[in-house]
Amino acid sequence: MEEPGAPGAGSLPANGNGNGNGNGNGNGNGKGKTAAPKGREAFRNQRRESEGSVDCPTLEFEYGDADGHAAELSELYSYTENLEFTANRRCFEEDFKIQVQGKEWLELEEDAQKTYVMGLLDRLEVVSRERRLKVARAVLYLAQGTFGECDSEVDVLHWSRYNCFLLYQMGTFSAFLELLHMEIDNSQACGSALRKPAVSIADSTELRVLLSVMYLMVENIRLERETDPCGWRTARETFRTELSFSMHNEEPFALLLFSMVTKFCSGLAPHFPIKKVLLLLWKVVMFTLGGFEHLQTLKIQKRAELGLPPLAEDSIQVVKSMRAASPPSYTLDLGESQLAPPPSKLRGRRGSRRQLLTKQDSLDIYNERDLFKTEDPATEEEEDSPSDGERTLDGELDLLEQDPLVPPPPSQAPLSAERVTFPKGLPWAPKVRQKDIEHFLEMSRNKFIGFTLGQDTDTLVGLPRPIHESVKTLKQHKYISIADVQIKNEEELEKCPMSLGEEVVPETPCEILYQGMLYSLPQYMIALLKILLAAAPTSKAKTDSINILADVLPEEMPITVLQSMKLGIDVNRHKEIIVKSISALLLLLLKHFKLNHIYQFEYISQHLVFANCIPLILKFFNQNILSYITAKNSISVLDYPGCTIQDLPELTTESLETGDNNQFCWRNLFSCINLLRLLNKLTKWKHSRTMMLVVFKSAPILKRALKVKQAMLQLYVLKLLKMQTKYLGRQWRKSNMKTMSAIYQKVRHRMNDDWAYGNDIDARPWDFQAEECTLRANIEAFNSRRYDKPQDSEFSPVDNCLQSVLGQRLDLPEDFHYSYELWLEREVFSQPICWEELLQNH
């Protein structure tokens, strides 16, 4: 089977965005010229695409740990499973009528309900697989909210939470965990699925019922509300502890789900309902480790414990307060050489270029003019329209005439008062690393004194007064991260293992999960990326790719157009949910491991990079991302819980084509932001990985994503563009000044970071491989020191006294004296001793 993500490298377009410029940067430098008619046609297509994006309104999207409660529950079920709601209800009512006569579930007292649940759990312990499935379906109906006795969706959701807490308190989760172990080890079901040419939803019935009950319990108990009674709060914390730690000598529940993922990807269990497994795994990790707001709280606590100053701002709140920027013009990627403007336009352009070259503080002028001000539409039209009032092709291509970077000459009218705006301040406080201060002082000392003082940042003798002021300003904005402290502590532990003693590692849920994942982590990451590759909308069907549709395809394939459309929507929705769960899971793992210890984060990051995660994410974004975010792959009348309490209207092809009235698809926008954050995590401060972004022509792919007017998504796109601008060349930066200005306005500033000019001394290609190798050596040293603890360490004391060694008492088995002579013969007398090797080794 192919390495995951490998197709991502080969499937990206040769020139980045298909403009025929031949250099991959989208700057149109004249390489690979195209005929004028073709160029104009390409321009028209680009213009139509760009104009469509400008019309896209700002998306009112609030990023969070997950979607609304009802939406998260509805995504557990595929539309193919809707018939099973009736089967669950029937199984419950048949059993309930036998056990409790003349009453309904909601009419029972709590004690009577607990008695009935205990009886259900007793009836689960039967040999008959069919009878066991019926009882499991009855439990599932309870977890689904006993919808047959409810009148509204709110009632269904309320009783679903109530029943899930009741089921947990009676020990249902532990009983279903035992059944899940049995189904995973069921070789008969695995063999049957392997022999079938096409696996369908019928092959995973038992697993789907078990996983659905467990997912509903985790999701309902995880949800915190102010009105929850005290007993529920206690049950929540107990449940979190059970899932986090190894109970009854068993591994944490998340590791069992990870093993299901790897078994599915290995081809040994093609019938596993992988969407339900991934959703449950994501929610278990979120429940046990904590969501994004909990992460921020943990970060503040950890900084306080390490004696570091508090954070300057709450990043979540800063991003929420940002406004989306208008997308840059995409006609600029067409080279000037492809569509030559008239001589008059060329003369104007040359004049503008001469002005541009004489002006060095263009970014300051951009800061004074708010190019992304959207309050006044009339002003925007005036700003974008050509000076002569004619919207011509050449006028659209002329960047410097559209958005001049310098004040107009005296002959022209000055900018109107409405078009000049003053900056309201940058959203982020600037940061400076210790490394940046050392580098600045090293350059200054070499220039003014002629020698350096290493890492000394306090001695400023011989340096002029402006350098003193600069160092003072840098130190005012110095930021020491938790990772810096952890790396320094690790270096000290490596240097002085005896004097510093053994490190005390707190047994947190994150630490226990990492210890359990450590030795199989590469397989886990490869498996997740394989599934992500199969679910990506840009992936083409291949014979050797894994089948992720086992829990959505019906036994009988559709025969009508309506059935085919419904199944097509279901399949697309199924893939979107898989992408959502994997992207959120990977991001949570990276953020929690980074907070727990930087080398745990680097370990998982390096394996993601080795498994081609970077080209895979770029392959995902190499599509019309606006269409993906606004896709309508859902049928609202078939969504849980609405489908369980109302009569379903007759579906038609027209209603399926129309879809819902939502402005965008929450899960798809959530997935895109998660993948961009993941890409940022993998590439930040890593020059070798940043060069991968350049090599895979990511700039035009990422720039197209700016068409989505959502502030958080744009922020992470601009971060990715910022880290590679120094490698894209002067022509790219000059042709994308609107993007450069957006980076300046929205992304955090790092003092002394000349990202806009390309003078970074760290950008040395011969160091890239050494950088990864050094990092890998540090990771292996950390894992070996902390987790590989052999009994006979080189630092353990040696007893050289023969009498004391022979006098030690050893615990021997009770029957050892019966086989003592046999043991001597086999282990001592019959073993040849090579004295020469013994002497050489010691």
Buried (B, 14 or more C-beta within 10 A) or exposed (E): EEEBBBBBBEBBEEBBBBBBBBBBBBBBBEBBBBEEEEBBEBBEEBBEBBEEBBEBEBBEBEBEBBBEBBBBBBBBBBBBBBEBBEBBBBBBBEBBEEEBEEEEBEEBEEEEBBBBBEBBBEBBEEEEEEEBBBBBBBBBBBBBBBBBBBEEBEBBBEBBBBBBBBBBBBEBBEBBBEBBEEBBEBEEBBEEBEEBEEBBBEBBBBBBBBBBBBBBBBBBBBBEEEEBEEEBEEBBEEBBEBBBBBBEEEBBBBBBBBBBBBBBBBEBBBBBBBBBBBBBBBBBBBBBBBBBEEBBEBBBEBBEEEEBEEEEEEBBEBBEEBEBBBBBBBBBBBBBBBBBBEEEBBEBBEEBEEBBEEEEEBBEBBBEBBBBBBEEEEBBEEBBEBEEEEEEBBBBBBBBBBBBBBEEEEEEEEBEEEBEBEEEEBBBEBBBBBEBBBBBBBBBBEEEEEEBBEEEBEEBEEBEEEBEEBBEEBEEBBBBBBBBBBBEBBEEBEEEBEEEEEEEEEEBBBBBBBBBBBEBBBBBBBBBBBBBBBBBBBBEEEEEBBBBBBBBBBEEEEEEEBBEBBBEBBBBBBBBBBBBBBBBBBBBBBBBBBBBBBBBBBBBBBBBBBBBBBBBBBBBBBBBBBEBBBBBBBBEBBBBBBBBBEEEEEBEEEBBEEBEEEBBBBBBBBBBBBBBBBBBBBBEEBBBBBBBBBBBBBBBBBBBBBBBBBBBBBBBBBBBBBBBBBBBBEBBBBBBBBBBBBBBBBBBBBBBBEBBEBEEEEBEEEEBEEBBEEBBEBBEBBBEBBEEEEEEEEEEEEEEEEEEEEEEEEEEEEEEEEEEEEEEEEEEEEEEEEEEEEEEEE
